[in-house]
């Protein structure tokens, strides 16, 4: 390597163990010296595995792995899938899934879809039931790929994967993300009634929420909310514990989504029902960030009823 540096082919900073080609043309020429076929494939396999190893073990200065390493590793290993080189299938799944997640994190949905579809393709190579033996990775791959497809407007593809998630998820909590993605996609298509019905079905699976929302249900919850606010001070409410129950958190998420879909579809009563129900759950099981929206809604309800004192209190 030192000879290559002296000849001007490589660059190396003093005290550093990192080397790089002095010019892209030099790198291309060096690569072309390697005979195409098995020998070149073995090099790409070595580079891919080494880059994956570096990405997994070498944090960058800000404490996170160097993302470019993981993408280079994926591109090298993916290029070998139709060759005789043996690559561990689970490694390919996790590598492409990681690339997909990182692309989603920066809103690069098109390239994310490519990597996630590859992860899904490799996952389906397993002849056994992936949902039984590889549940965790299967859930993440199917769920994330469905989310990205729905975000890109590929509703049929995203819905197909979402239905597989809903059919194989072990519990309601694992289905919440998919329910939310489907509801959002239906909403973007202005199919608010379908989105609302989906949320209702989800709520009946998560909890004891009534299958049909009637005015009497809202009257009951509205009375309970107002009585609670009347009997408890601001300090009492703010000192409520943090909500830790995952099932109740899932119910709050779906109630919020169901209420918004009802509101978008012009059903104010269902929106108010979901709002009151969220507050009842929060008062009983604890507070979380989701309680801000129903509280602000109740401030408006009090304001429209002429109870400006209560409206100001709840808004504050």
N, C-alpha and C positions, 0 to 999 in steps of 0.2 A: 504493500500500500504506500509506503514511504517513497518508493521509486516512482510510482504513478503520480504522487504529489509533486516530486521534483521535476518530472517530465511535463507537468501542467495538465495532466488528465483528470486528476482529482483535486478537491479543495479540502483543507483541514485546518481548523482553528487551533492555535497553540494551546496545548493542555486539554484538548477535547478528543474524545474517542470516536466522534462522528465524522464521517467522510461523505462527500457528495461529488457528483460529476461536475466538471468545470463548465460543461455545456451540454444541452439536450442532444446535440448531434453526436457527441462522444458516447453518451448513454445508448443511443440508437445503434451506433456502429458496434459497440461492445455486445449488445443483445443479438445482433445479426451474425456475430461470430459463432453463436451457439447453434448447432444443427437443429432444424425444426423437427418436431416429432417427440418421441419419448424423452430425449435429453432436455429439450426446452420445457416440456411439461413438468419434469422433475424439478427444474429450476423454479418455475412458477409455483409449484406446490411448496417448495422450501420457503420462497419469499412470502407466500400467503400465510403459512403457519408461523413464520418468524414475526411478521407484522401483527398477527393476531395475538401472539405471545407478548409483544411489546405493548400493544394497546391494552391488554388485560393487566399488565403488571407495572407499567411505568406511568405514574401520574405526572401531569404537566404542572407548571408553576402555580396554576390556580386550583390545584387539588383534584382536577378531573383528568380522565384519560385523554390522550390525543386522539380526537375523533377521526382525523384523516387516516391514521393507522388502520383503524377498524374498517373503513371504507375501502382502502387499498387491499387489505386482506380479503375482504369479501369479493372484490372484483377479480382477484387472482384465483381464488378457490372456485368461484362460480364459473370461470372460464374452462375449468377442468371437468365439469360434470358429465360431459359426453366422451371422456377419454377413459383409458384403462387405469388411471391413477385412483387409488383407494383413499377416500376421504370419509371420515366418520359422519354419518348422516345427522346425528344430533348436533355436532359442531356446526354444520352448515345451517341447521335450523336456527340455532341460537345466534350465530354470526349475522345472518340476514335479518333476523328479528331485531337484533340490537341496532343495526343500520337503519331499519325502518322506524324504530322508535326515535332515534336521534334525528332523522329527517322530519318526523312529525313534530318534534319539539321546536323546530325552526320553521314550521308551516310549509315545508317542502313536500307537499302531499303527493305529487306525481312520482318523484323518485322513491318516496316512501312506499308507494303502492307496488313498485317494481320489486323492491327488496322483500316486502311482506308477502307478495304472491310467490316468490321463490321459497320463502320459509314455509309457506303453506304447501307448496309442491313437494318439498322434501319431507314435511310432516306426514303427508299422505303416502309416502313410500312404505311406512310401517304397515305390515299386513295385519297385525293384531289391532285390536280396538284402541286407538290412540287416546280416546276419552277415558279408558280404564287404566291403562298403564302409564300414560304421560299426560295426566289431566291438567296439571298446572301450566305447562307450556302450550298444550292444545288450546286451553281457554284463552290465554294471552294472545296467541297467534290468530285464532279465529276472530276474537273480539276486536283486536286492533285492526286487522285487515278489513273487517266489516265496517268499522268506524270510518276508515280512510275511504273506502269505496262510497259510502254514503255522503261523506264530505265532498267528494269529487263529482257527485251527482249520478253515480252508477247505482241507482236504487235497486234494480233487480239483482245485481251481483251482491251488493251489500246485504240486502234482505235475505237472500239465500243463506249466506254465512251466519247472519243473525239468528235465523230460525234454527240452524244447527246448534248454535250456542244455547238458545232457550230450551232446546230439546235435551241437551246433555249436561247443562250446568247442574251442580249438585245441590245448590240451595238458591233461594231467592236473592240473597245478597250478591251472588256472583252474576246475576242477570241484570242488575240495576243499570250498569253502564250501557248494555245493549238496548234495554228498554228506552233509555234516554236518547241514544243515538237514533233509534228508529222513530221515536216521537219527533225529534228535531227534524229528521229527514222528511217525514210526512208533513210537518208544519211548513217547511220550505216549499213543498209542493202544494200548499194551501189545502191540504186534506186534514183540516183540524178536527173534524168529527172522528175520523179514524184514529188520529193521534190520541184524542181524549179517551176513546174506547180502549185503546191499548194500555193507557195509564191506569184506567179503572180495573182492567184485568190484572195488571201488575199489583195494584193495591190489594185486591182480594186475595192474591197469593201471598203477599207479604204480611198482611195483618187482618184484623176484623173490620176493616172499613166497609161500610154498606155497599152492596153491589149497585144499588141505585141511590142517587142522591136526591132526597126530597126536601122541600122547604122546611118540613118539621125537623129534619136532621140539623139544618142550619140554625133554626130557632133554638134548639137544644144546646148546640155548641156555643152559639152567640151568648146565650144566658150564662153558661158556665164561664166563658171568658170574662164577661163583664163583672160577674160575682167575684172572680179571682182577683181582678184588678182593684175591685172595691175593698177587698179584705186584706190585701197585701200592699206594703209600701214599695217604693222604688228600690230601696235597699234590700228588701226581702227578695225581690225578683232578680236583682243583679247578683245576689249571693247564691242563687241557685247553682247546683253543681254543673260541671261540664257534661254534656251528653256523651256517654261512652257506649251505649247499646247500639251495635251495628244494625240490628233489625229495625230499630226505631229511626236510626239515621236514614236507612234506605226508604222507610215510609215517608219521612219528611221530604226527601229528594223527589219521590214520585208524586207526592201531594202538590209540591211546588210546580212540577211540570204539568200535572193534570189541571191545576188551576189556571196556569198560563194558556194552555190549549183551550180551556173553556172560555177564557176571556177573549182569545183571538177569534173564537167561533161565535162570539156574541152572547155567551151564556154567563151572565154576571152572577147568578145564584150559585152555580157550581164553583166559580172562582171564590166567592165568599165562604162557601162550605169548606173548601180546601184550606183557605186562610185560617178559619176558626179552628179547624182540626189540627193544623200545625201548631197553633198556640197552645191548645189543650195538651198535646204531646210534650211540648217544650216545658210547660209548667209542671208536668208530672214526672218527666224523666230527665230533664236538664236542658241547658242552653247550648246552642252552637251558632255558627255564623248565619245559618239559614233562617233564624228567627227574625232577622232584621226586616226581611221583606213583608211577612205577615203583620209585624208591628206597625210598619209604615202604612200598610193597607188599612189597619184598624184606626190609625190616626185620621185617615181620610173619611172612614165611616163615621167616626165621632164628629168630625167637622161638618159633614153633610147633615148630620142629625141635630146640629146646633149646639152640641156639647163641646164648646171650645176649650174648656178647662181640661177635660179628659183627652182631647185631641192633642193639646200642647204637651201634656204629660207623657203620652205614649210616644209621640214624635221625638221628644227629648230623650 
